[in-house]
């Protein structure tokens, strides 16, 4: 498969950065490797997003339980002080 990038000179700075980032010497190699990196990082971002949602749920649940515990403790202190 061949890929042709027209007007690549307009993107020379970006291509140099991609070559540095990927460690590739050619623009074509850098583009291909960058594509694979983008796919991998996109999947990683989705996984991290799901992990974050699960942790937020656990945090909210824990905060609810702690709040209930503190409320119950305060009620017991009130009963004890009477």
N, C-alpha and C positions, 0 to 999 in steps of 0.2 A: 504494500500500500504506500502510495506517495502522497505527501502533503505539500501543498504550495502555499506559502504565505506571501501575499502581495504587499508591497510598500513596507517591507520589514524595517527599512531604514527609519521609518517614523516611530518604530518601537525598539530602536537599538539599545537605549538605556535599560528598558525593561528586560530585553533579551540578555544583556550582560548580567543583570541581577539574577535572572533565572539560571544562567550558567553557573554563577557563583553558588547559588542556593543548592542546586542539584549536583554540582561537581562535574557536570558534563562539559565537554569542550565544544560541542556543536549546538547550534540553535535547535535543530530537529531533535537531538537527544534530550536537550533541556526541556523542550515542550512536551515530549512524551513522558519523561520522568515527572515533570510538574503535574501532568494530568493524573498520573497514578497517585502522586502525593495528595492532590485535591480530592480524589475519590476516597483515599484512606482517611484523610482528616475529616471529611464530611461524615463518614461512618462513625468516626471517633466522637465527633461533635454530637451526633444523635445519641450515642451511648451515654456520653456525659450529661446530656440534657435529661435523659430518662433517669439516670442516677441522681441528678439534682432534684427532680420532682419527687423521687422516692424519699430522699433525705429530708426535703421540706415537709413531706407528709409526716415522717417520723418525728421531726422537730415539733410540728404543730401538735401532734398527739402527746408528746412528752410535756410540752408546755401546758396543755389542757390538764393532764394528770397532776402536774406539780401545782397548778393553780387550785385544783380541787383539794389536794392534800393540804395546802396552806389554809384554804378556807375552813376545812375540817379541823385543822389544828387550832385556828383562831376561835372556832366555836367551842372546842373543848376547853380552851383557856378561859373563855367567858363563863362556861358552866362551872369550872373549878374555882373561879374567883367569887362565886355567889355564895 
